[in-house]
């Protein structure tokens, strides 16, 4: 379920989704990331470091979930509409 939600979010944001398979040779994966000009690599925490070196920003599903949980727990801003 997580995969479907995240893939849909990527596409709704107007980005491209390029699946990579860690069973591919490292040179092939590196070429795929470079050729696609990937700026972000979305992965699982347990897989960080298994991907080839890339200039892309690495973001994990777990970090997104943690950030979402922290945002949901943050108190809302209270204010007077006249301020």
Secondary structure by P-SEA (a helix, b strand, c coil): caaaaaaaaaaaacbbbbbbbccccaaaaaaaaaaacccbbbbcccccccccccccbbbbaaaaaaaaaaaaacccbbbbccc
